Amino acid sequence: QVQLVESGGGLVQPGGSLRLSCVVSGYSENIFRTTEMDWYRQDPGKQRELVASSPVNGRATYLDSVKERFTISRENDKNTVYLQMNSLKPEDTAVYYCHRNWRGFTNWGKGTLVTVSS
């Protein structure tokens, strides 16, 4: 059974940084290498939005509002994807979700809360 587990959320002051991690279990490294991995976020009362995507081929893509501040990366030998978040703003406050898509098979993590506040 495939499971995605996020970690790294917390409370941070504006301008600070956090690194989120998502470990995918129940999954071989070979499959992970061919899996698109994404980070979404959702603020209460708002729709879930795609923040960053790490495709199998091609370059990562980002939500306009996080470009130049967030970086998605992956360690295929650890079945792990990261989201490095710098220069955080209060409007980045949300629950961040890891998502995988392998040939149309998708799974979500349970999310990790990021709160940006002074």
C-alpha positions in Angstrom: 0.0 0.0 0.0 1.4 3.4 -1.0 1.6 6.0 1.7 2.8 9.5 1.7 4.0 11.1 4.9 4.8 14.8 5.2 6.9 16.5 7.8 8.6 19.7 8.5 5.7 22.1 9.0 5.5 24.5 11.9 5.4 28.1 13.0 7.8 30.5 11.4 8.2 34.3 11.4 7.7 36.2 8.2 11.0 36.1 6.2 11.9 32.8 7.6 12.5 29.4 6.0 11.2 25.9 6.3 11.9 22.6 4.5 9.1 20.2 4.1 9.7 16.5 3.4 7.5 13.8 2.0 8.5 10.2 2.2 6.7 7.7 -0.1 6.5 4.2 1.3 5.3 0.9 -0.3 7.1 2.0 -3.4 10.2 0.9 -5.2 12.9 3.4 -6.2 12.4 2.5 -9.8 8.8 3.4 -9.6 9.4 6.6 -7.7 11.8 7.8 -10.4 9.0 7.6 -12.9 6.4 9.3 -10.6 5.4 12.9 -10.8 5.6 14.4 -7.3 3.7 17.6 -6.3 3.2 19.9 -3.4 -0.3 21.4 -2.9 -1.5 23.7 -0.2 -4.9 24.6 1.2 -6.0 27.5 3.4 -9.3 27.0 5.2 -12.1 28.3 3.1 -10.1 28.2 0.0 -9.5 25.7 -2.8 -6.4 23.5 -2.8 -3.8 24.9 -5.1 -0.8 23.4 -6.8 2.4 25.0 -5.4 5.2 23.1 -7.1 5.5 20.1 -9.4 8.4 17.8 -10.1 7.7 16.0 -13.3 9.3 12.8 -14.5 10.8 14.7 -17.4 11.3 18.4 -17.7 11.8 21.2 -15.3 9.9 21.8 -12.1 7.0 24.3 -12.2 5.8 26.6 -9.6 2.8 28.7 -8.6 3.6 32.3 -9.6 3.4 33.6 -6.1 6.1 31.2 -4.8 8.6 31.5 -7.8 12.1 32.5 -6.7 11.2 31.6 -3.1 10.3 27.9 -3.1 12.2 25.0 -4.5 11.0 21.5 -5.1 13.6 18.7 -5.1 13.8 14.9 -4.8 16.1 12.2 -3.7 15.0 9.2 -5.7 17.1 6.7 -3.7 15.2 7.8 -0.6 11.7 8.0 -2.2 11.6 11.5 -0.8 10.5 14.9 -2.2 11.3 18.2 -0.5 9.9 21.7 -0.6 12.4 24.3 0.5 10.5 27.5 1.4 12.4 30.7 1.8 11.2 34.3 2.5 8.0 33.0 3.8 5.0 35.4 4.0 1.8 35.3 6.1 -0.1 34.4 2.9 1.9 31.2 2.7 0.1 29.9 5.8 -1.7 26.7 4.8 -1.8 23.0 5.2 0.7 21.6 2.7 0.0 18.3 1.0 2.3 15.9 -0.9 0.8 14.3 -3.9 2.0 11.6 -6.3 0.8 10.7 -9.8 2.1 7.6 -11.5 0.4 6.8 -14.7 -2.9 8.2 -13.4 -2.7 6.5 -10.0 -2.7 9.2 -7.4 -2.3 9.4 -3.7 -2.3 12.2 -1.1 -0.5 12.7 2.2 -2.4 13.9 5.2 -0.7 17.3 5.2 1.6 19.3 7.4 0.6 22.8 8.7 2.7 25.8 8.0 2.0 28.9 9.9 3.8 32.2 9.0 3.2 34.7 11.7 5.0 37.1 14.0 
